[in-house]
Amino acid sequence: MKASSKNSIKSMISLVLILSSLFAIAFLQMEERRQTYYLLQLNKDLKKNIETRRNLEIKRLNALRPQKIEKEIQSRTALNQAQSDQIIHMPSTTLNSIPSGVISDSSLLSIKKEFVESNL
């Protein structure tokens, strides 16, 4: 009887081992599928973020076009284009003085910055 009980225990252990290995294989296959779906979702998010970044870069470059900036400055100030036959009279002969009505570089930069921020 002892030999038959040992055989039944061995067969029970082998059965448990086979079933547990089958469950482990099924679990690993499910985990692999879950990881694959997660990787697919990350790839979709990456593509969407790249496309969004590309669109924002295009918007930024369009906002910084010289023609658009010049048009915006002309609409906000009294700055006009110089004509080929136009004579510009400078009221002062010193290099450091800025004639009245001329915009300084800092005000042009602030207008450009406001324009870029409003278009993004």
C-alpha positions as a Markdown table, in Angstrom:
| # | Residue | x | y | z |
|---|---|---|---|---|
| 1 | Met | 0.0 | 0.0 | 0.0 |
| 2 | Lys | 2.9 | 2.3 | 0.6 |
| 3 | Ala | 4.1 | 1.9 | -3.0 |
| 4 | Ser | 0.7 | 2.7 | -4.4 |
| 5 | Ser | 0.3 | 5.8 | -2.2 |
| 6 | Lys | 3.8 | 7.0 | -3.3 |
| 7 | Asn | 2.7 | 6.5 | -6.9 |
| 8 | Ser | -0.6 | 8.4 | -6.4 |
| 9 | Ile | 1.3 | 11.2 | -4.7 |
| 10 | Lys | 3.8 | 11.3 | -7.6 |
| 11 | Ser | 1.0 | 11.4 | -10.1 |
| 12 | Met | -0.8 | 14.1 | -8.1 |
| 13 | Ile | 2.4 | 16.2 | -8.0 |
| 14 | Ser | 3.0 | 15.8 | -11.7 |
| 15 | Leu | -0.6 | 16.8 | -12.4 |
| 16 | Val | -0.3 | 19.9 | -10.3 |
| 17 | Leu | 3.0 | 20.7 | -12.0 |
| 18 | Ile | 1.5 | 20.3 | -15.5 |
| 19 | Leu | -1.6 | 22.5 | -14.6 |
| 20 | Ser | 0.5 | 25.2 | -13.0 |
| 21 | Ser | 2.8 | 25.3 | -16.0 |
| 22 | Leu | -0.2 | 25.6 | -18.3 |
| 23 | Phe | -1.6 | 28.5 | -16.1 |
| 24 | Ala | 1.8 | 30.2 | -16.2 |
| 25 | Ile | 2.0 | 30.0 | -20.0 |
| 26 | Ala | -1.6 | 31.4 | -20.3 |
| 27 | Phe | -0.7 | 34.2 | -17.9 |
| 28 | Leu | 2.5 | 35.0 | -19.8 |
| 29 | Gln | 0.6 | 35.1 | -23.1 |
| 30 | Met | -2.0 | 37.5 | -21.6 |
| 31 | Glu | 0.8 | 39.7 | -20.1 |
| 32 | Glu | 2.5 | 39.8 | -23.5 |
| 33 | Arg | -0.7 | 40.9 | -25.2 |
| 34 | Arg | -1.3 | 43.6 | -22.6 |
| 35 | Gln | 2.3 | 44.9 | -23.0 |
| 36 | Thr | 1.8 | 44.9 | -26.8 |
| 37 | Tyr | -1.4 | 47.0 | -26.5 |
| 38 | Tyr | 0.4 | 49.4 | -24.1 |
| 39 | Leu | 3.3 | 49.8 | -26.6 |
| 40 | Leu | 0.8 | 50.4 | -29.4 |
| 41 | Gln | -0.9 | 53.1 | -27.3 |
| 42 | Leu | 2.4 | 54.8 | -26.5 |
| 43 | Asn | 3.3 | 54.7 | -30.2 |
| 44 | Lys | 0.0 | 56.4 | -31.1 |
| 45 | Asp | 0.5 | 59.1 | -28.4 |
| 46 | Leu | 4.1 | 59.7 | -29.7 |
| 47 | Lys | 2.9 | 60.2 | -33.2 |
| 48 | Lys | 0.1 | 62.6 | -32.0 |
| 49 | Asn | 2.6 | 64.6 | -30.0 |
| 50 | Ile | 5.1 | 64.8 | -32.9 |
| 51 | Glu | 2.3 | 66.0 | -35.1 |
| 52 | Thr | 1.2 | 68.6 | -32.5 |
| 53 | Arg | 4.7 | 69.8 | -32.1 |
| 54 | Arg | 5.1 | 70.1 | -35.9 |
| 55 | Asn | 1.9 | 72.1 | -36.2 |
| 56 | Leu | 3.0 | 74.4 | -33.4 |
| 57 | Glu | 6.4 | 74.9 | -35.0 |
| 58 | Ile | 4.7 | 75.8 | -38.3 |
| 59 | Lys | 2.4 | 78.3 | -36.5 |
| 60 | Arg | 5.4 | 79.9 | -34.8 |
| 61 | Leu | 7.3 | 80.2 | -38.0 |
| 62 | Asn | 4.3 | 81.7 | -39.7 |
| 63 | Ala | 3.9 | 84.2 | -36.9 |
| 64 | Leu | 7.6 | 85.2 | -37.2 |
| 65 | Arg | 7.6 | 85.8 | -40.9 |
| 66 | Pro | 9.1 | 89.3 | -41.6 |
| 67 | Gln | 6.1 | 90.3 | -43.8 |
| 68 | Lys | 3.6 | 89.5 | -41.1 |
| 69 | Ile | 5.7 | 91.3 | -38.4 |
| 70 | Glu | 6.1 | 94.3 | -40.6 |
| 71 | Lys | 2.4 | 94.5 | -41.3 |
| 72 | Glu | 1.6 | 94.2 | -37.6 |
| 73 | Ile | 4.1 | 97.0 | -36.7 |
| 74 | Gln | 2.6 | 99.2 | -39.4 |
| 75 | Ser | -0.9 | 98.6 | -38.2 |
| 76 | Arg | 0.1 | 99.4 | -34.5 |
| 77 | Thr | 2.3 | 102.4 | -35.2 |
| 78 | Ala | 2.7 | 105.2 | -37.7 |
| 79 | Leu | 5.7 | 103.5 | -39.3 |
| 80 | Asn | 5.5 | 103.7 | -43.1 |
| 81 | Gln | 7.7 | 102.2 | -45.9 |
| 82 | Ala | 10.3 | 104.5 | -47.4 |
| 83 | Gln | 9.7 | 105.3 | -51.0 |
| 84 | Ser | 12.5 | 105.4 | -53.6 |
| 85 | Asp | 12.0 | 109.2 | -54.2 |
| 86 | Gln | 11.4 | 110.0 | -50.6 |
| 87 | Ile | 13.9 | 112.3 | -48.8 |
| 88 | Ile | 14.2 | 111.8 | -45.1 |
| 89 | His | 15.1 | 114.9 | -43.1 |
| 90 | Met | 17.1 | 114.3 | -39.9 |
| 91 | Pro | 16.6 | 117.1 | -37.4 |
| 92 | Ser | 19.8 | 116.5 | -35.5 |
| 93 | Thr | 23.3 | 115.8 | -36.7 |
| 94 | Thr | 24.5 | 113.8 | -33.6 |
| 95 | Leu | 24.6 | 110.0 | -33.9 |
| 96 | Asn | 23.3 | 109.4 | -30.3 |
| 97 | Ser | 20.1 | 111.4 | -30.6 |
| 98 | Ile | 17.0 | 109.7 | -31.8 |
| 99 | Pro | 14.6 | 111.9 | -33.9 |
| 100 | Ser | 11.1 | 112.4 | -32.6 |
| 101 | Gly | 8.6 | 110.0 | -34.1 |
| 102 | Val | 11.2 | 107.2 | -34.6 |
| 103 | Ile | 10.6 | 103.9 | -32.7 |
| 104 | Ser | 13.3 | 102.6 | -30.5 |
| 105 | Asp | 14.5 | 99.0 | -30.8 |
| 106 | Ser | 13.1 | 98.1 | -27.4 |
| 107 | Ser | 9.6 | 99.2 | -28.4 |
| 108 | Leu | 9.9 | 97.2 | -31.6 |
| 109 | Leu | 11.0 | 94.1 | -29.7 |
| 110 | Ser | 8.0 | 94.5 | -27.3 |
| 111 | Ile | 5.6 | 94.8 | -30.2 |
| 112 | Lys | 7.1 | 91.7 | -31.8 |
| 113 | Lys | 6.9 | 89.8 | -28.6 |
| 114 | Glu | 3.3 | 90.7 | -28.0 |
| 115 | Phe | 2.5 | 89.8 | -31.6 |
| 116 | Val | 4.1 | 86.4 | -31.4 |
| 117 | Glu | 2.4 | 85.6 | -28.1 |
| 118 | Ser | -1.0 | 86.6 | -29.4 |
| 119 | Asn | -0.6 | 84.4 | -32.5 |
| 120 | Leu | 0.4 | 81.2 | -30.6 |
